[in-house]
Amino acid sequence: MIKEVIVVEGRDDTVAIKRAVEADTIETGGSAIGEMTLKKIALAQERRGVIIFTDPDHAGERIRKIVAARVPGCKHAFLPEAEATKRGDIGVENASPEAIRTALSRVRSEAPGVEAAIDMEDLMSAGLIVHPQAAARRKALGELLGIGYCNGKQLYKRLSVFRITREEFAAALAELESKGV
């Protein structure tokens, strides 16, 4: 049983989570998160901890940001888009139990206020910003590090917030290069 309560978008996500692991969930009901839902998430965070596990799409990222802003200290689980897509539909509900277990095994904790180990110059040198293949490289790097896909500014923030070390960053870049991305 997973100790933390997992925040998902809807009922189908809860079903997929319960197929993969034994856990309790709170459903946001989509991107129009109500005040009562945010209060339930805050209480869950206080009592057991929370893992935010939303879809790897724009709406899922919006929900993740809303919850993380209102409920500090949440953990985050990220699914690669390819593992959450079925017949053009992107969502946690489409992921295999194994993909869900893998994402949950790579949960990242926030560390707000931590000074970034990687700076914007590092991102530029690595071809993650201001580069013709920057988006593809960020997507692959996000999957390798388990922090999800994001734009350059958000990548910089996530590297800091999730305390990605220079060593982790360098190892992921090396793997990226070995794959020819």
Secondary structure per residue as TSV (DSSP state, phi and psi in degrees):
chain	resnum	aa	ss	phi	psi
A	1	M	-	360.0	131.8
A	2	I	-	-79.1	128.8
A	3	K	S	-65.4	-46.6
A	4	E	S	-71.8	158.8
A	5	V	E	-90.5	134.1
A	6	I	E	-96.7	125.2
A	7	V	E	-91.7	120.8
A	8	V	E	-125.5	172.9
A	9	E	S	-81.7	-41.7
A	10	G	S	-152.1	-177.1
A	11	R	H	-59.9	-41.4
A	12	D	H	-64.7	-32.6
A	13	D	H	-66.7	-41.8
A	14	T	H	-58.9	-44.6
A	15	V	H	-59.7	-44.4
A	16	A	H	-64.9	-41.3
A	17	I	H	-62.0	-45.9
A	18	K	H	-68.9	-23.3
A	19	R	H	-70.1	-30.5
A	20	A	H	-92.9	-40.0
A	21	V	S	-145.8	165.3
A	22	E	-	-92.1	112.9
A	23	A	-	-159.8	157.6
A	24	D	-	-97.5	148.6
A	25	T	E	-129.8	158.7
A	26	I	E	-123.8	128.2
A	27	E	E	-96.8	131.6
A	28	T	-	-80.2	-20.4
A	29	G	-	76.1	23.9
A	30	G	S	97.8	-164.7
A	31	S	S	-79.5	-8.9
A	32	A	S	-92.2	67.7
A	33	I	-	-71.5	126.1
A	34	G	-	-83.5	163.9
A	35	E	H	-61.7	-39.6
A	36	M	H	-63.5	-39.7
A	37	T	H	-64.7	-42.9
A	38	L	H	-63.4	-36.2
A	39	K	H	-67.0	-40.3
A	40	K	H	-62.7	-41.5
A	41	I	H	-64.4	-41.7
A	42	A	H	-62.6	-41.4
A	43	L	H	-65.9	-42.6
A	44	A	H	-61.4	-40.9
A	45	Q	H	-62.0	-43.1
A	46	E	H	-65.0	-39.5
A	47	R	H	-91.2	-37.5
A	48	R	T	-132.5	-18.1
A	49	G	-	95.0	157.9
A	50	V	E	-133.9	140.1
A	51	I	E	-116.0	120.6
A	52	I	E	-86.7	122.4
A	53	F	-	-135.6	78.8
A	54	T	-	-102.2	169.9
A	55	D	-	-62.6	147.0
A	56	P	S	-82.4	57.7
A	57	D	S	-139.0	-178.6
A	58	H	H	-59.5	-46.4
A	59	A	H	-63.3	-41.1
A	60	G	H	-63.2	-40.1
A	61	E	H	-67.3	-36.3
A	62	R	H	-63.2	-45.5
A	63	I	H	-62.6	-44.0
A	64	R	H	-56.4	-46.0
A	65	K	H	-65.3	-41.8
A	66	I	H	-62.3	-48.9
A	67	V	H	-65.0	-46.1
A	68	A	H	-63.2	-34.6
A	69	A	H	-70.7	-37.3
A	70	R	H	-86.4	-24.9
A	71	V	S	-127.7	89.1
A	72	P	T	-64.9	151.3
A	73	G	T	86.4	8.3
A	74	C	-	-66.6	153.9
A	75	K	E	-93.7	162.5
A	76	H	E	-132.1	135.3
A	77	A	-	-118.7	137.7
A	78	F	-	-125.5	134.6
A	79	L	-	-103.8	133.8
A	80	P	-	-63.4	142.2
A	81	E	G	-53.6	-41.0
A	82	A	G	-61.5	-31.2
A	83	E	G	-87.1	-4.7
A	84	A	G	-117.2	13.6
A	85	T	E	-114.2	131.0
A	86	K	E	-140.2	120.2
A	87	R	T	49.9	43.6
A	88	G	T	82.3	-5.4
A	89	D	E	-97.6	129.0
A	90	I	E	-104.8	126.5
A	91	G	S	179.5	155.4
A	92	V	G	-55.3	-35.9
A	93	E	G	-61.6	-18.9
A	94	N	G	-90.8	-9.2
A	95	A	S	-78.5	148.6
A	96	S	-	-72.3	156.5
A	97	P	H	-55.0	-37.9
A	98	E	H	-64.9	-42.4
A	99	A	H	-63.4	-38.5
A	100	I	H	-66.3	-45.3
A	101	R	H	-61.8	-39.8
A	102	T	H	-63.5	-46.3
A	103	A	H	-60.5	-41.8
A	104	L	H	-70.7	-25.4
A	105	S	H	-76.5	-14.8
A	106	R	T	-109.9	26.1
A	107	V	-	-56.1	139.3
A	108	R	E	-113.8	139.6
A	109	S	E	-99.7	145.3
A	110	E	-	-76.6	148.1
A	111	A	-	-137.6	71.3
A	112	P	T	-61.9	146.0
A	113	G	T	82.6	1.7
A	114	V	-	-81.3	136.5
A	115	E	-	-70.6	137.2
A	116	A	-	-67.4	133.5
A	117	A	S	-81.9	-24.3
A	118	I	S	-115.1	131.9
A	119	D	-	-108.0	176.8
A	120	M	H	-62.4	-33.1
A	121	E	H	-63.9	-38.4
A	122	D	H	-61.9	-41.8
A	123	L	H	-64.5	-39.9
A	124	M	H	-66.2	-46.8
A	125	S	H	-60.4	-32.8
A	126	A	T	-83.6	-0.9
A	127	G	T	72.7	27.6
A	128	L	S	-97.3	-13.7
A	129	I	S	-140.5	155.0
A	130	V	S	49.8	52.9
A	131	H	S	-149.1	143.6
A	132	P	T	-58.1	-30.8
A	133	Q	T	-105.6	18.1
A	134	A	H	-55.9	-45.3
A	135	A	H	-62.2	-45.7
A	136	A	H	-64.6	-38.9
A	137	R	H	-68.0	-40.0
A	138	R	H	-65.0	-40.4
A	139	K	H	-61.3	-48.6
A	140	A	H	-64.4	-41.9
A	141	L	H	-64.0	-43.1
A	142	G	H	-59.8	-38.1
A	143	E	H	-68.5	-43.6
A	144	L	H	-62.7	-39.4
A	145	L	H	-87.0	-10.2
A	146	G	T	72.1	31.8
A	147	I	S	-117.8	6.4
A	148	G	-	76.8	169.0
A	149	Y	-	-81.1	143.5
A	150	C	-	-160.2	167.0
A	151	N	-	-74.8	177.0
A	152	G	H	-60.7	-44.8
A	153	K	H	-64.6	-43.1
A	154	Q	H	-67.8	-36.0
A	155	L	H	-61.3	-46.1
A	156	Y	H	-55.4	-45.8
A	157	K	H	-65.0	-45.7
A	158	R	H	-64.7	-38.3
A	159	L	H	-58.8	-37.5
A	160	S	H	-76.1	-52.4
A	161	V	H	-60.8	-37.2
A	162	F	T	-93.6	11.5
A	163	R	T	53.8	46.1
A	164	I	-	-72.1	123.4
A	165	T	-	-80.7	163.8
A	166	R	H	-59.5	-36.5
A	167	E	H	-65.8	-46.3
A	168	E	H	-61.3	-44.1
A	169	F	H	-60.7	-47.6
A	170	A	H	-63.9	-41.3
A	171	A	H	-64.5	-42.0
A	172	A	H	-65.7	-40.1
A	173	L	H	-63.2	-41.1
A	174	A	H	-61.9	-42.2
A	175	E	H	-65.8	-38.5
A	176	L	H	-58.5	-47.8
A	177	E	H	-63.2	-41.2
A	178	S	H	-65.1	-26.7
A	179	K	T	-86.6	-4.7
A	180	G	T	76.8	22.8
A	181	V	-	-88.5	360.0
